Amino acid sequence: MAVATNVSEYGVVLPPEPALTPAEIVARAEAIAATLVARQAETEERTFYAQDTHEEFLRAGFYRILVPRRYGGYEFGIDTFMRVTMALTRGCPSTGWMYCLGHAHALVVASLFDERAQAEIFAGGDFICPATVAPSGTAERTAEGDWLLDGTWNYCSGSPYATHFIGHTLVSPGEGRPPAPMLFVAPRSQWRRLSDWGGQLGLKGSGSHSITMENGLVPGHFTLDTHVSQVDVSKGTPGRTLHGNPEYGGGQLSFMVIEDAILAVGMALGALDAYEELMRTRITMFPPNVPRAEDPDYQFWYGQAAGMIATGEAAVLHAVRQWTETCARGPAAVTKEQEMRVAAICHQVVDLCWHAVENYLFPTAGSSAVRQGQRIERVWRDMSMFHSHAGFAVFLSTIAKRELAKARFGVGDAAHA
């Protein structure tokens, strides 16, 4: 598809480093991730990553990876974004989670909104936008066609440094008709962050605070009459046409669940790194007292976990490839069955990574290695918390499996998707 030529109205803004490559930005993430390990405790105590970390992410270009080039972004695509997320999560799960769920929704805006809205929303270049899927609050239409929103939206991961917020509320589509979801993008000036995060079991530093609005003004063209999980892109999207980039026409639901799988792999890799350090520095408890790396049992436990995590990593990176290849085949290729097939892969990835940590790394690391604040203990808490996330516990674990079968066999609503 040809790149749109009607860009003169809003102009084209170059990114800070026009020659930057995907490989270079991934390398930056890997280098920064190594410095995050020692800061995990302070990140949890603060409940979000530090200001200097945020500034480092700004300089590195992390908040522009998914932003279209015409608005000063790098438009590197989801493969680069997922690799950066995985690297950061390996260093600090909370930091990776907060970054991922803060920047990921640039893809939503670049895909689903029209040129006018995108030009205004992406005007700052760097884009950080937490999102929630549970409808909340109330919305009142103004005489000008905009919306006044009131309410509180919970679990807004990425909110501390956010430039925007994507939420859902219920509005009446007409007299006598039941309320329907409305997706909205609220600028930072229209909401405030509550200090209500950090008391949970895990992901204490993920910046997953609540956001509240009191007469928050949202322009009418910053709203869509849909729910992000129900978007049908099979007939094309505004972003695909505007940018000439197939990835801005990809499945929104499958993109979201790939995030879950990437985060799980990053967390498990961090636990494996910590376990490897124990293998190199600790000796076995029972005679013969040898370095753990020389003990057959520890060799098995490490090898089993490493194999499971490597399988998960390979599977999710292949799911990313499937997603991009589906985009390239055209809008009609993004079917319900394809979306649910990617979701099914991602569930297996999370399961593999969790069982590698839960069954092999955590129980054999030793009690001193799973004291509060130790790296493996933190990953175990974070992954346990992950299991309470509705995207995994409800959607991936149950709903996605049924929907895949229904789509495959043409049963129910899926038969018409």
ABEGO torsion letter per residue (X at the ends): XBBBABAAAAEBBBBABAABBAAAAAAAAAAAAAAAAAAAAAAAAAGBBBAAAAAAAAAAGAAAAABBAAAGBAGAEAAAAAAAAAAAAAABAAAAAAAAAAAAAAAAAAAABBAAAAAAAAAAGBBBBBBBABBBEBBBBBAAGBBBBBEBBBGBBGAAABABBBBBBBBBAEBGBBBBBBBBBBBAAABBBBBABGABABGAAAGABBBBBBGBBBBAAABBBBBAAABBAAAEBAAAAAAGBAAAABBAAAAAAAAAAAAAAAAAAAAAAAAAAAAAABBBABOBBBBAAABAAAAAAAAAAAAAAAAAAAAAAAAAAAAAAAAAAEAAABBAAAAAAAAAAAAAAAAAAAAAAAAAAAAAAEAAAABBGBAAAAAAAAAAAAAABAAAAAAAAAAAAAAAAAAAAGBEAAAAX
